[in-house]
């Protein structure tokens, strides 16, 4: 044996070195239903079967909401500049700040934009939620450019303000760095919103057609030209993993070993661009996220509460419609055991 993990609702709440004998561990339960599981892994990474135990905690608890948001419109490389990605982060903050008293006792927000967004700043931002509680809600939001590197693993990077396309590893924030903000933190209600497309995987010819179609639909692309970095089969005859990236329906690989328990909701599928509109001064994905949280349009069952299921259904439908069927938000990772949402009445 090498290690053990304790899970609550598919979220790792404790991990440690496995030894022979009896392990005593205290597990904090959240309000409502709790599925508690335990597993061991050996030195080869093989994990034991998990046997679930179910506990119901019938008590009301006060909860807070935390928003950590990053938005980059201005880059050191002006060829990457966008119009409204930074504003997306700031506008979402305003929406969250109005949730005080609507199921949340306290509102905590931290927003970094443009030159403030560096890999180092992202890493250090994890302390923002160190005093949170298991019943709190944490929203992580990023807006700007995203792309896959040309390495064999096709590592996905969020382009920070200082990003150099020829040295993504040394200048940008890889997906593991971003997702680490969701790992090992107290809140179990975790929502990761990504308003960033993956321009580096789209063939230049196809991208040109997408941009032309977007112009005809009255929207602007958040993509950028990457010269000879197009990696579709059509562009370079590449087969295997990179061709799969171009064709896949989902945006980022599911890392089943490193699971944060967060719901990961992306603005577009692989092989698509994300779009923004000058009349609303926001990305389409962010615009409809905010509408879902501030109106009753997404509240399909009229109970005054927008669940994460209702949120993704509404945003997916509205963004597809507003983009002329060019952009399709998708849930990259879900957590069917952790149900939460937001009061809209």
C-alpha positions in Angstrom: 0.0 0.0 0.0 1.1 3.5 -0.7 -1.7 6.0 0.1 -5.3 6.4 1.1 -8.1 8.8 0.2 -11.3 9.8 1.9 -14.0 11.2 -0.3 -17.3 13.1 0.4 -19.6 13.4 -2.6 -16.7 12.5 -4.9 -14.4 15.2 -3.5 -11.2 14.2 -1.8 -11.3 15.6 1.7 -8.3 13.8 3.2 -5.3 11.9 1.8 -2.3 10.4 3.4 0.2 7.6 3.6 -1.3 4.1 4.0 0.0 1.8 6.7 -1.2 -1.5 8.0 -3.6 -1.4 10.9 -6.6 0.8 11.9 -7.1 4.3 10.6 -9.2 6.8 12.6 -10.2 9.9 10.7 -12.7 12.7 11.4 -14.8 13.6 8.4 -16.8 16.9 8.3 -20.2 16.3 6.7 -22.0 19.0 4.7 -25.7 19.8 5.1 -28.0 17.4 3.3 -26.9 14.1 1.7 -23.3 12.9 2.1 -21.7 10.0 0.3 -18.6 9.0 2.2 -16.0 6.6 0.6 -12.5 5.3 1.4 -9.9 3.8 -0.8 -6.3 2.7 -0.8 -3.8 2.8 -3.7 -0.7 0.6 -4.1 2.8 1.7 -5.2 1.7 1.1 -8.8 -1.2 3.5 -8.6 -3.9 0.8 -8.5 -6.8 1.9 -6.4 -9.1 -0.3 -4.3 -12.8 -0.5 -4.8 -14.7 2.1 -2.8 -17.7 1.1 -0.6 -20.0 4.1 -0.1 -21.6 5.0 3.2 -24.5 7.5 3.2 -25.3 10.0 5.8 -28.0 12.7 5.9 -27.3 15.8 7.9 -30.7 17.6 8.4 -29.6 21.0 9.6 -29.4 24.4 8.1 -26.0 26.0 8.1 -25.0 29.5 7.1 -22.8 29.6 4.0 -20.7 32.1 2.1 -19.7 32.4 -1.5 -16.3 33.0 -2.9 -15.4 34.3 -6.4 -11.9 34.1 -7.7 -11.8 35.6 -11.2 -9.1 36.2 -13.8 -9.6 38.2 -17.0 -7.0 39.2 -19.6 -7.7 41.6 -22.5 -4.3 43.3 -22.7 -1.3 41.2 -23.4 2.4 42.0 -23.6 2.0 40.6 -27.2 -0.5 43.1 -28.6 -1.5 40.6 -31.3 -3.3 38.7 -28.6 -5.4 41.6 -27.3 -9.1 41.2 -26.8 -11.9 43.7 -26.0 -13.9 42.4 -23.1 -12.3 39.5 -21.3 -11.2 41.6 -18.3 -14.6 43.2 -18.2 -16.2 39.7 -18.0 -14.3 39.1 -14.7 -15.3 42.5 -13.3 -18.9 42.2 -14.4 -19.3 38.8 -12.9 -17.9 40.1 -9.6 -20.8 42.7 -9.5 -23.3 39.9 -10.0 -21.9 37.8 -7.2 -21.7 40.8 -4.8 -25.5 41.2 -5.1 -26.0 37.7 -3.8 -25.6 38.7 -0.1 -28.8 37.6 1.7 -29.8 35.3 -1.1 -28.7 32.1 0.5 -25.3 33.5 1.3 -24.3 35.3 4.5 -21.0 36.8 3.3 -19.6 37.5 -0.2 -15.9 37.3 -0.9 -14.4 38.3 -4.2 -10.9 38.6 -5.7 -10.5 39.7 -9.3 -7.2 40.1 -11.2 -7.2 41.6 -14.7 -4.7 42.2 -17.5 -1.1 42.8 -16.2 -2.1 41.5 -12.8 -2.7 38.0 -14.2 0.6 36.1 -14.2 1.3 32.4 -13.4 2.8 33.5 -10.0 -0.3 35.5 -9.1 -2.6 32.6 -10.0 -0.6 30.3 -7.7 -0.6 32.6 -4.8 -4.4 33.3 -5.1 -5.2 29.9 -3.5 -4.9 31.5 -0.1 -8.0 33.4 -0.9 -10.2 30.5 0.3 -8.2 29.2 3.1 -10.7 30.3 5.7 -13.8 29.0 3.9 -16.1 26.2 5.2 -17.3 22.9 3.6 -20.8 24.3 3.0 -19.5 27.4 1.2 -19.6 27.8 -2.5 -16.5 28.6 -4.6 -16.6 29.9 -8.2 -13.4 30.0 -10.2 -13.6 32.1 -13.4 -11.1 32.7 -16.2 -11.5 34.7 -19.4 -9.1 35.3 -22.2 -7.1 33.0 -24.5 -6.4 29.4 -24.1 -4.4 27.1 -26.3 -2.7 23.7 -26.4 1.1 23.6 -26.7 2.9 21.6 -29.4 4.4 19.2 -26.8 3.5 15.4 -27.0 1.0 15.8 -24.2 -0.7 18.8 -25.9 -0.6 20.6 -22.6 -3.4 23.2 -22.3 -2.5 26.7 -21.2 -4.4 29.7 -20.0 -2.5 32.6 -21.6 -1.6 35.0 -18.8 -0.7 38.7 -19.7 3.0 37.9 -20.1 2.4 34.8 -22.3 5.0 34.1 -25.0 3.5 31.7 -27.7 7.0 30.3 -28.3 7.5 29.5 -24.6 4.2 28.6 -23.1 5.7 26.4 -20.4 7.8 29.2 -19.1 5.3 32.1 -19.4 1.7 30.9 -19.2 -0.4 28.9 -16.7 -1.0 25.3 -17.6 -4.3 23.7 -16.8 -2.9 21.9 -13.7 -1.9 25.2 -12.2 -5.4 26.6 -12.7 -7.2 23.5 -11.5 -4.9 23.3 -8.4 -6.9 26.3 -7.1 -9.8 23.8 -6.8 -7.8 21.1 -5.1 -7.7 20.6 -1.3 -9.8 23.7 -0.4 -12.6 23.6 2.2 -15.7 24.4 0.0 -17.3 21.4 -1.6 -19.7 23.4 -3.9 -17.2 24.2 -6.7 -17.9 25.7 -10.1 -15.2 26.4 -12.6 -16.3 28.7 -15.5 -13.9 29.1 -18.5 -14.6 31.7 -21.1 -11.6 30.9 -23.2 -11.2 29.0 -26.5 -8.3 26.9 -27.7 -7.1 28.7 -30.8 -3.9 26.7 -31.1 -5.8 23.6 -32.2 -7.8 25.2 -35.1 -6.5 25.1 -38.7 -6.0 28.6 -40.1 -8.3 28.0 -43.0 -11.1 26.7 -40.8 -10.5 29.6 -38.4 -10.9 32.0 -41.2 -14.2 30.5 -42.1 -15.4 30.7 -38.5 -14.4 34.3 -38.3 -16.2 35.1 -41.5 -19.3 33.4 -40.3 -19.1 35.2 -37.0 -18.8 38.6 -38.7 -22.0 37.7 -40.7 -23.7 36.9 -37.4 -22.7 40.2 -35.8 -20.2 38.8 -33.3 -16.5 38.9 -32.9 -14.1 36.0 -32.4 -11.8 35.6 -29.4 -9.5 33.5 -31.5 -6.1 34.5 -32.8 -3.9 33.3 -35.7 -1.1 31.0 -34.7 0.8 30.8 -38.0 1.9 27.3 -38.6 0.7 26.0 -35.2 -2.6 24.7 -36.7 -2.7 21.0 -35.7 -5.7 19.5 -37.4 -5.3 16.5 -39.7 -6.3 18.8 -42.5 -3.5 21.3 -41.6 -0.6 18.9 -40.9 -1.7 15.4 -41.5 -1.2 14.7 -37.7 -2.9 11.7 -36.4 -3.6 10.5 -32.9 -3.9 12.7 -29.8 -3.7 16.1 -31.5 -6.2 15.2 -34.2 -8.5 14.0 -31.4 -8.1 17.4 -29.7 -9.3 19.1 -32.8 -12.4 16.9 -33.2 -13.4 16.2 -29.6 -16.6 17.4 -28.1 -15.1 18.2 -24.8 -12.7 21.0 -24.1 -10.1 19.7 -21.6 -9.2 16.1 -20.8 -10.9 14.5 -17.8 -8.1 13.8 -15.4 -9.8 11.0 -13.4 -6.8 10.6 -11.1 -6.6 14.2 -10.1 -10.3 15.0 -9.4 -11.2 18.2 -7.6 -15.0 17.4 -7.5 -15.7 20.7 -9.3 -18.2 21.2 -12.1 -16.1 22.4 -15.0 -18.2 24.4 -17.5 -16.4 25.7 -20.7 -17.5 28.3 -23.2 -16.9 26.1 -26.3 -16.1 22.7 -27.6 -12.8 21.6 -28.9 -12.2 22.9 -32.5 -14.5 25.9 -31.8 -13.9 29.6 -31.0 -15.5 31.7 -28.3 -17.2 35.0 -29.2 -17.9 38.4 -27.8 -20.3 41.1 -28.9 -19.7 44.9 -28.8 -23.4 45.8 -28.0 -23.2 43.8 -24.7 -19.5 44.3 -24.1 -19.0 40.8 -22.9 -18.2 37.3 -24.1 -21.4 35.4 -25.0 -20.7 32.7 -22.4 -20.2 35.2 -19.6 -23.2 37.2 -20.7 -25.6 34.3 -20.4 -24.0 33.1 -17.1 -24.8 36.5 -15.7 -28.3 36.5 -17.0 -28.9 33.0 -15.5 -27.8 34.4 -12.1 -29.8 37.7 -12.2 -33.1 36.8 -13.9 -35.6 34.0 -13.8 -35.0 33.0 -17.4 -33.0 29.9 -16.4 -35.3 28.8 -13.6 -37.2 26.2 -15.6 -39.2 24.8 -12.6 -40.0 28.3 -11.3 -38.9 27.6 -7.7 -36.8 30.7 -7.4 -33.6 28.7 -7.5 -31.2 28.1 -10.5 -29.5 24.8 -10.1 -26.2 24.0 -11.8 -28.2 21.7 -14.1 -30.5 24.6 -15.1 -27.5 26.9 -15.5 -25.7 24.8 -18.0 -28.9 24.0 -20.0 -29.8 27.7 -20.3 -26.3 28.9 -21.1 -25.7 26.2 -23.6 -29.0 26.9 -25.4 -28.7 30.7 -25.4 -25.0 30.8 -26.5 -25.6 28.5 -29.4 -28.5 30.7 -30.5 -26.7 34.0 -30.0 -23.6 32.7 -31.9 -25.6 31.4 -34.9 -24.7 27.9 -33.8 -21.0 28.6 -33.9 -20.3 28.2 -30.2 -21.5 25.4 -27.9 -20.6 25.6 -24.2 -20.0 22.2 -22.7 -19.6 20.6 -19.2 -16.1 19.0 -19.2 -16.5 17.5 -15.8 -19.5 17.0 -13.6 -20.3 16.0 -10.0 -23.7 14.4 -9.8 -23.4 14.0 -6.1 -22.8 17.6 -5.2 -26.0 19.6 -6.0 -26.1 23.3 -5.5 -27.3 26.5 -7.2 -28.3 30.1 -6.7 -31.4 32.0 -5.5 -32.8 34.3 -8.3 -35.9 35.6 -6.6 
